[in-house]
Amino acid sequence: MRFTAWMIGLGIYLVPGCRKLVRANVHAAMPELSAGEVERITRKSFDHMAWNIVEYAWMTGKAERIRRCCEVPESVAGPLREDCKNQYRIIYVNPHLGSWEASGLMSPFYIGVKIAAIAKPMRNPYLNDLLNTGNRENTPGLKIIFSKGAMRAALQALKEGWGLGTLIDQNTRVRDGGVFVNFFGLPVPSSTAPAVLKNYCDQKGLKCRIVFGCSLRNDEGRIIAHSENLSKPFNEYASEKEVLQELMDISEKYIRKYPEQYLWMYKRFQHIPEDATPEQLKRYPWYAKRPNRNFYSKVKNHAPETHKDGEI
C-alpha cells in the first residue's frame, strides 16, 4: 500500500496545476516558510493523500485491518465511552487532516458510538461508491448523510440518538450558513453547523457535546486518534461564530504541527471578504477572488454572523 500510494502521489505531484495549487496554499497559510520547506510539504502531502485513499479502501469493513492500522488511546476512548453510556450525542468536528476517513471507522469500531457522517457526493460514481455509499457503510454504526438536504437528515439522526461527523474546513457560502473566520490569519468561510446542531439539541433537551477530533499518523505509519473539547461551556459563547473560531484555531494548531498530513489540494482561500485588510489581500493565493452577490444572498446587509437566539 505504501509503495502504491507513493507512486500515485508522485503522479499527482508531476501535474503542474496540482503542484501550483498546493504550493500557493502552503505559502498563503505559512508565508514564513522557506521555498525548500514549502516544496517538502507539497511533495509529502500528495503521498499522504494517496496513502489515505488506498489504505481506507483496503481496511474498511475488515476488523483485523482496522486493528492493524488504527489506535484510539484510552485518554480519547474513555470520555467518549462515558458519553455513549450516558446517551450523549457527539458532534465530531474534523479537518481534512491526517486520515479523516479513518475517524469515521474508529469511533464505531473501538468505542461503539453511532456516527452519521456528512459527506459531499463525488462526481465520479465509482469513487463515490468506493469512498461513500458502498464501502464506508460496511462499518457497523456508520451511515452517510449527503450534503444536499443534510441539515434535515442531521436533525433526524440526532433525534434517533446518532452522533454526527462533519468536516470543518470546507468553503460554505454565507447564504448556506457560513461565516468568515480566521484561518492562518486569513478570513475564510466555514459552516456554523456544529454550533447550530448543538443549539438544536439544547432546545430539544437532548444531551449533546461538541468534540474536535483528528486521526494522525505517527512515525511508524499507524493512525492515532486525537481529540479536544471546547475550552468553556457552550452557553458561555457569545455566538455560533465564536464557537466556530475556536474550532478553527484548534485545527490550525494541529495543522501547523503536521503540515504534510493536511489536504492542501483544495481552494480553501478562494473567497475574499469585503472587509479584508490590505495586508491580508497581499497574502491570498492567485486563485482567490471576491465572491459575487449570490454568495451572500438572503443575508441582510451581508452580515456574516448568526446568533444562538436565532431561528434554526
N, C-alpha and C positions, 0 to 999 in steps of 0.2 A: 504493500500500500504506500509506503513512504517513497519508494522509487517511482511508482506510477504518479503519485502526487507531484514529485519533483519534476517529472517530465511534463506534466500538464502545466504546472506553474511556470516552467521555462518557456513553454509555448505561448502562454498568455503574456509573459514579460517581453517577449520578442515582438509583440504587436505594438507599434509606435504609439497609437492612440491610447492604449491601456497604460503604458509607461508614463505618458504625458499627464494623464488624469491623476494617477496615484502620486506622482512627484508633486504636482500642483497642490493636492490636498495636504500632503505631509508638510510641505513648505508653508502653506497658509496656516496650518494648526501650530506648527513649531518653527517659526522663522529663525530661531536662534541656532538651529542645527546646521552643521556643515553640509556641503554638497555631497561629500562622501557618505555621511550618516544618512542623509535623505535617500541616497541610492541603495544603501544596505537595507533600510526599512522597506523600500519599494520592492526589491527583489524578494525578500523574505515574506512579505505579505502575500505575494502570489502563491508561493509554496504552501503557506499556511491555509489560504482559502481553498486550494485544491485538496489538501490533506483532509480538511473538514468534510468536504463533499464525499470524497472516496470513503473515508472511514465511517461516516454517518450511514451511508448506504450499506456498508458491509456489516455493521453491528446492529442496525435497527431490527427489533423483534427477536433478537437472539441473546438470551440471558447471559450465556457464558462469555460472549464477546463484549457485552456491556461491562461485566465484571472485570474483564481483562483490560479494558481501555479507560474506565471511568472510576472515580473515587469521590465519595462525599464524606468529608471529615465529620466527626461527631459534633464538633463545635457548630457545624452548619445543620446537620441532620437532627440533633437533639431538640432545639427550639421548634423546628418545623413539625416534628412528630408530636410535640406537645400541642401545637396549634391544631394539628389534624385531630388529635384526641378531643380537644375542646370545641371542635366543629367550627373553627375559623376558616373563612375563605381567604386564600392567599392570592394577592395580586403581585405576580412576579414581574419585575421590570428588568429587562436585559438590553444591553447594547449589542451591536454586531462585533463582539469582541470574543476572542478565544473560540471555542466550539459552541456557539449559541444554540445550535440544533441539539447538541448533546444535553443541554439543560432540560429540554422537554422530555428526554428519556430518563434522566437520572431521578427527578423528583417522584414520578410514579413508581419507578423500579425500586429505588432504595428507601423511600420514605412513605410511600403509599398515598401521596397527595394526588387527587384527581385534577388534571390540568386541561383546560380548553385553551389552545394556543391560537392567537390571532395571526393569520398569515395572509400575505398577498399572493393571489394565484399567479403562476408563471405562464408566460405566453406559450412556451413550448409544452405541449400536452404530455410528452414523455417525461420531461423533467418535473412537471407539476405532479405527476403520479409518483415519481421516484421520491421526491422530497416532501410532498404534502399528502395527498389523499391515500394513495396506495400503500406506501411504505411507512409513513410516520404513524398511521393509526394501527399498525401491527402491535404497537406497545399498549398493553392494558393500562387504562387510566388516562389515556391521552386522546383528545379529539381536536379536530381542526375547525376554526371559525374563520371564514374568509372575510377580507376587509370590507367588501361591499355588504352593507347591512350588518356590520359587525357589532355595533352598539346594542341593537335589539337582541341579537343572539347572545352577547356577553351578559346582558342583564338577566336573561333567562337562565344562563348557566350558573350565575351567582345564586339565583333563587333555588336552583336544584342542588346547591352545595358544592359546585365545582370551583376550583381556583382558576385564575386566568394568567396567561403568559403573554406579555406584549413587549415589542421592541421599541425602545425609546428614541433611537436616533434615526428617524425617518422624517423626510420633509412632509409636513402636514399643513395644508392651506388653512389660513385663518377662518375661512368660511366653513371649514370642516372641523373646527375646534382646536386649531393650532394657535400657538402664541410664540413670539420670538423670545428666546432665552440665550444666554451667553454660553458658547461652547468654544473653548480655547481662545476666549477673548473676542469672538465674532458672534453677532446675533444670528441665530438660525431658528427656523420654525419647527416646533415639535408639538406632539399631541398631549393634551392635558387629560387623556383618557384614564390614566391610573388614579388621579385625584377625583375625577368625575365619578368613576365607579366606586371609589371609597365613599364618597358623599352619598351615593345611592344606597349603599349598604347601611350606612349610619342612619339614613332617613327611614329605612325599612326595618331597622332593628336587627340586621344581620351582622354577626361578628366577622370582622374583616381586618386584614393587615397588609400594608404595602411592604414588599421586601425587594431590595436591589440584589440581583444575582448575576454571576458570570462564571463560566467554566473555562479555566485557563490551563494551558499545557505547561508541565514542568520540564526540566531539562531532559528527562527520560522520554518525553512524549506522552506521558499519562495525563488524562484530563482531570483536573481537580476542581471541585465546586467551591465557590466563594460567595459570601452573602453579607449584606449590611442592612441595618434598619435606619429609618429616618431618625434624625438627631433629637426630635422632640415629639410630643403627642400631636396627632393630626389636627386636632381642633385648635392648636395654638398657631397654625399657619394662617397668614392673612388672606391668602388667595390660592387658587389652584396653580397659578404661575409660580408662586414661591415654592410649592412642593416640587414642581417640575424642575425648577432651577437647582434645587438641592440634589435631585436625582441625576441631573446632567453633570453637576460638579463631581459627584461620586464616580460617574462614568469616566470623566476626564482624568481623574486621579489614576484609575486603573489603566487607561489607555496610555498615559504617559509612562507608566511602568512597563507595559508590554506593547509598545507601538507596532511591532512586527506582527502581532496577532489581531490587529484591528482590520476591518474591511474598509480599506481606503478607496476601493474602486467603486465609488458611489458619489454623485454630485451633492455632497452634504452641504456645501456652502453656496448653493445655487441661487438663493433668494436674498437680495439686499434690501433691508427695511428702509422705510422712508427717513428714519431719524439716524441712520448710520453716520458716524463721525468721519471727517477726512482721513484720520489715521486708520480707521477700520476699512475705509474704501480702498486704501492702498494695499491692504492685506488680502482682500478677496481674490480668489483664483480667476483665471482667464474666462471661465465659463459662467461666472456669476453675473446676474443682471437684476434689475428691479422688476418685481412681478407686476403683471397687469391688474386691472381693476377686478377681474374675475377671481383673482386670488383672495381678495378681501370682501367680495360681495356678500350682502346680507349681514355685514357687521357695521354697526353705526359708527361713523367717523373713523373707520378703520381701526377701532380700538382692539388691541391685541390680547386683552386680558378678560377672562370670565371669573366671576367671584363665586364663592361657595354658597351664597344665598340665592343664586340664580336658578332658573329652571333647567332641568336635565333634558 
